[in-house]
Amino acid sequence: MNSVKRYASLVKQFRLYSVLGTTQSSCRHFVPPHSPANETDVDKFKEFIHNSKRLLVITGAGISTESGIPDYRSERVGLYARSSNRPVQYQDFVKKADIRQRYWARNFVGWPTFSSVLPNKTHMILSEWETIGYLHWLVTQNVDALHYKAGSKNLTELHGSAHRVECLDCKHMILRPELQEMIKRDNPMWHSESVDMAPDGDVQLSQEQINGFNVPSCKKCGGVLKPEIVFFGDNVPRPRVNFVFNKVKESDSLLVLGSSLEVYSGYRFVNAAHEQKKPIAIVSIGPTRADKLANIKINTKCSEILSHI
């Protein structure tokens, strides 16, 4: 069975999970302070959704905070507000062996927690919208596979997925759980613990904790292994970008959920929808880069407003 089919098989397993397993304490920990949606916001949002016949949705890290995964930029609770830890840069990962050691050690420790996170109400509602025909296409900037776990099919993972790993040399791809087992075999005496998880699944470890960790390599060619994620400093593959631009053209309205849109890779599609004079709604706690482009901006938790539809 090739990697794509094996990933599809894993997706089927994800869809057997129940959203009821998500713990509410961790959800509250990473959701920024906010006010509940008022009646006017709810009415505007209902009208926007009911007038949309081919709705395109773009989601960001803010929708996964309710599942217990932190985002980067939220005030007080985002990674940047709580820690000096920053995501690895693409060029550093490719060029520096010590950066790869640090990344894979931290990712190895964080994987059991990150991979067990379950979709929340927002993910489940979007999956339902697809089933009943409200949703034309879904684009996520997240790498957590929670939309897949919720059952979404008409989906583009703009920044890839932490659940797949590719060799930069021979392009062989494996599933992330396979790599976890490889790392265990290559590091029988190495052990570290941490609970400080980042949005992409790794954790904070000291250099002392990282020492002695053996970095995994491709079993086919010995090349460098990297998660199938668009790292900071890298570019989204052009065919994927063009595909999403086409989805913007096909759609008659655009909804952004839980994203500050500070990263250009997502903002450009909102800008394109604005240039095409399509209605835009944004539901996100705090300001976003595209607030000035939106017809509707609602500053509250995504699941709360979606539950009214």
Secondary structure, 3 states (H helix, E strand, C coil): CCHHHHHHHHHHHHCCCCHHHCCHHHHHHHCCCCCCCCHHHHHHHHHHHHHCCCEEEEECHHHCHHHCCCCCCCCCCCHHHHCCCCCCEHHHHHHCHHHHHHHHHHHHHHHHHHHCCCCCHHHHHHHHHHHHCCEEEEEECCCCCHHHHHCCCCEEECCEEEEEEEECCCCCEEEHHHHHHHHHHHCCCCCCCCCCECCCCCECCCHHHHCCCCCCECCCCCCEEEEEECCECCCCCHHHHHHHHHHHHHCCEEEEECCCCCCHHHHHHHHHHHHCCCCEEEECCCCCCCHHHCCEEECCCHHHHHCCC
